[in-house]
Amino acid sequence: ATPRERKWETATVSKSNPTVSETELASYLEKHYKEEGELEEEVFKEIPRNPELLQDLLALIEGPMVADFRELENIVKEENMDYHKAESKLLKIESVFRGVGAKKLCDKVLMCLSAFENKRSSFFCLSAVEFLHEDVLSFKKVIERLIHLEHNLLQG
């Protein structure tokens, strides 16, 4: 292991301040997430590394948001799609991610929203919703990894 990797392996975090130093984080990112894409990078850089916040976010994504996406898909599949209803669901989802600073995910929600605003075909809108849902699930995986990482670091 390089000195940088060893530094990461021996990283400890005090219980009073559960955050990882920037250099430790950078080397960890470099080592593990080279190909993982921008969402992951954003999670590590932008989202507060606060275990309670991350758990709450996970609970939201696994609970109410699952229902929101199911509802969105049903709205899109209706013959006379209720654009207003779909938009308000998307804005609700976007506000969650804006609240934690997940800018790239907010942008993805807004891209999906523009499909609805431009009253594109239901197939187009459904695809946009499905892609967005996939991004949210990728994001969820990263949050889970981060919670696991924080937990391990707190254990020393």
C-alpha positions in Angstrom: 0.0 0.0 0.0 1.2 3.5 -0.8 1.7 5.9 2.1 -1.5 7.6 1.0 -3.5 4.3 1.2 -2.0 3.5 4.6 -3.0 6.9 5.8 -6.6 6.1 4.7 -6.5 2.7 6.4 -5.4 4.2 9.7 -7.8 7.2 9.4 -9.6 7.7 12.7 -12.4 10.1 13.4 -13.3 11.5 16.8 -16.8 10.8 18.0 -17.5 14.5 18.7 -16.7 15.4 15.1 -17.6 12.6 12.7 -16.1 13.8 9.5 -13.3 12.6 7.4 -10.4 14.9 6.5 -10.4 16.2 2.9 -7.1 14.4 2.0 -8.3 11.1 3.4 -11.5 11.6 1.5 -9.7 12.5 -1.7 -7.4 9.4 -1.6 -10.4 7.2 -0.8 -12.3 8.6 -3.7 -9.3 8.1 -6.0 -8.8 4.5 -4.8 -12.4 3.3 -4.9 -14.6 5.5 -7.2 -12.5 6.2 -10.3 -15.2 5.0 -12.7 -18.2 5.5 -10.5 -19.4 8.8 -12.1 -20.4 12.2 -11.0 -23.2 11.4 -8.5 -20.8 9.6 -6.2 -18.3 12.4 -6.4 -21.0 14.9 -5.5 -22.2 12.8 -2.5 -18.7 12.8 -1.1 -18.0 16.5 -1.8 -21.3 18.2 -1.3 -23.4 16.3 1.1 -22.8 16.9 4.8 -21.2 13.8 6.3 -23.6 13.6 9.1 -24.7 10.1 10.0 -28.2 11.2 11.2 -28.8 13.2 8.0 -27.6 10.3 5.8 -29.9 7.9 7.6 -32.9 10.3 7.3 -32.1 10.7 3.6 -31.9 6.9 3.1 -35.3 6.5 4.9 -36.8 9.1 2.6 -35.5 7.5 -0.5 -36.5 4.0 0.6 -39.9 5.1 1.9 -42.0 8.0 0.6 -39.9 8.5 -2.5 -40.6 4.9 -3.7 -44.3 5.8 -3.5 -43.7 9.1 -5.3 -42.0 7.4 -8.2 -44.7 4.7 -8.4 -47.3 7.5 -8.5 -45.4 9.4 -11.1 -45.2 6.4 -13.3 -49.0 5.8 -13.0 -49.7 9.5 -13.8 -47.6 9.3 -16.9 -49.3 6.1 -18.0 -52.8 7.7 -17.8 -54.4 8.5 -21.1 -54.8 12.1 -20.3 -51.7 12.8 -18.3 -52.1 15.3 -15.5 -49.0 17.4 -16.1 -49.6 19.5 -13.1 -49.8 16.5 -10.7 -46.6 15.1 -12.2 -44.8 18.4 -11.9 -45.7 18.8 -8.2 -44.4 15.2 -7.5 -41.2 16.0 -9.2 -40.8 19.3 -7.4 -41.4 17.4 -4.1 -38.6 15.0 -5.0 -36.3 17.9 -6.1 -36.8 19.7 -2.8 -35.4 16.7 -0.9 -32.2 16.7 -2.9 -31.9 20.5 -2.9 -32.2 20.3 0.9 -29.1 18.2 1.2 -27.1 19.9 -1.5 -27.3 17.2 -4.2 -27.1 19.7 -7.0 -26.5 17.1 -9.8 -29.5 15.1 -8.8 -31.6 18.3 -8.7 -30.5 19.1 -12.2 -31.6 15.6 -13.3 -35.0 16.1 -11.7 -35.3 19.5 -13.5 -34.4 17.8 -16.8 -37.2 15.3 -16.2 -39.4 18.2 -15.3 -38.7 19.9 -18.6 -40.0 16.9 -20.4 -43.3 17.4 -18.7 -43.3 21.2 -19.1 -42.8 20.7 -22.9 -45.7 18.2 -22.8 -43.6 15.5 -24.5 -45.2 12.2 -25.4 -46.0 9.9 -22.4 -43.4 7.5 -23.6 -40.8 10.2 -23.5 -41.9 11.3 -20.0 -42.0 7.8 -18.7 -38.4 7.2 -19.9 -37.4 10.4 -18.2 -39.0 9.3 -14.9 -37.4 5.8 -15.2 -33.9 7.3 -15.8 -34.4 9.7 -12.9 -35.4 6.8 -10.7 -32.3 4.9 -11.7 -30.2 7.9 -10.8 -31.9 8.1 -7.4 -31.2 4.4 -6.8 -27.5 4.9 -7.7 -27.4 7.8 -5.3 -29.0 5.6 -2.6 -26.2 3.0 -3.0 -23.6 5.7 -2.5 -25.4 7.0 0.6 -25.4 3.4 2.0 -21.7 3.1 1.3 -21.0 6.4 2.9 -23.0 5.4 6.0 -21.1 2.2 6.2 -17.8 4.0 5.7 -18.6 6.6 8.5 -19.7 3.7 10.8 -16.4 1.9 10.2 -14.4 5.1 10.8 -16.3 5.8 14.0 -15.5 2.4 15.3 -11.8 3.1 14.8 
